[in-house]
């Protein structure tokens, strides 16, 4: 009897996790990619931390620009409410822009 109750608890928990993950991103996610360069000399900026921040869904896992200044983020939930694309150099916020995520996004290189 106790084992049956434990199985019900585990099953209920797994069902809740599955349903909440679908509801979190409406079951659809996409990619966001782009690049950053120096305003001074148009050279790529490697090592920038890039995050997507949503007022309801929270902050994405960060991506980092590569040696060519490009980044790519995966599994960003599509949503009707805009995200903020935030770029950090260390702990300092150096760029922030609002973007809608309703499909794959390829942003142009932005010199900052």
C-alpha positions in Angstrom: 0.0 0.0 0.0 2.8 2.4 0.9 4.6 1.6 -2.3 1.5 2.4 -4.3 1.2 5.8 -2.6 4.8 6.5 -3.4 4.3 5.6 -7.1 1.3 7.9 -7.2 3.3 10.8 -5.7 6.2 10.2 -8.2 3.7 9.9 -11.1 1.9 13.1 -10.0 5.2 15.0 -9.7 6.4 13.9 -13.2 3.0 14.9 -14.7 3.2 18.3 -13.0 6.8 18.9 -14.3 5.8 17.9 -17.8 2.7 20.1 -17.9 4.5 23.1 -16.3 7.4 22.9 -18.8 4.9 23.0 -21.7 3.0 25.9 -20.2 6.2 27.8 -19.4 7.1 28.1 -23.1 3.8 27.2 -24.7 5.6 24.1 -25.9 7.5 26.0 -28.6 11.0 27.3 -28.4 13.5 28.8 -30.8 17.0 30.2 -31.3 18.4 33.7 -31.0 21.7 34.6 -32.6 23.7 37.7 -33.3 27.0 39.4 -32.8 28.8 42.3 -31.3 31.7 44.5 -32.3 33.6 47.5 -30.9 32.2 50.9 -31.9 35.8 52.2 -31.9 37.3 49.9 -34.5 34.6 47.4 -35.6 36.6 44.5 -34.2 34.7 41.6 -32.8 34.2 41.4 -29.0 34.8 37.9 -27.6 33.7 36.9 -24.1 30.6 39.0 -23.7 27.8 37.3 -21.6 24.4 37.5 -23.4 21.1 36.7 -21.7 17.4 36.9 -22.6 15.3 38.3 -19.7 11.5 37.9 -19.7 9.3 39.7 -17.1 7.3 36.5 -16.5 9.6 33.7 -17.5 12.8 35.0 -16.0 16.4 34.9 -17.2 17.7 32.4 -19.8 20.9 30.5 -19.5 23.7 32.8 -20.7 25.6 32.5 -23.9 29.0 34.0 -24.6 30.3 35.6 -27.7 33.0 33.6 -29.5 36.3 34.9 -30.9 34.3 36.4 -33.8 31.9 38.2 -31.5 29.0 35.9 -32.3 26.6 34.1 -29.9 23.8 31.7 -30.3 21.1 30.8 -27.7 18.9 27.7 -27.9 15.5 26.8 -26.4 14.2 30.3 -25.9 10.5 30.0 -25.4 8.4 32.0 -27.9 6.1 34.5 -26.2 3.7 37.3 -26.9 5.4 39.5 -24.4 8.8 41.1 -25.3 12.2 39.9 -23.9 15.2 42.1 -23.1 18.5 41.1 -24.6 21.1 42.0 -22.1 24.9 42.0 -22.7 27.4 42.1 -19.9 31.1 42.7 -19.8 32.0 41.0 -16.5 29.3 42.2 -14.1 28.7 45.4 -15.9 25.6 45.8 -18.2 26.8 47.3 -21.4 23.8 46.9 -23.7 20.1 46.2 -23.4 17.4 46.0 -26.1 13.8 44.8 -26.2 13.0 42.1 -28.7 10.0 40.0 -29.5 10.6 36.2 -29.8 8.0 34.6 -32.0 10.3 32.6 -34.2 14.0 32.1 -34.9 15.9 35.4 -34.7 19.1 36.4 -36.4 20.2 39.8 -35.2 22.6 42.0 -37.2 26.0 42.6 -35.7 25.7 45.5 -33.3 28.8 47.7 -32.6 28.8 48.9 -29.0 
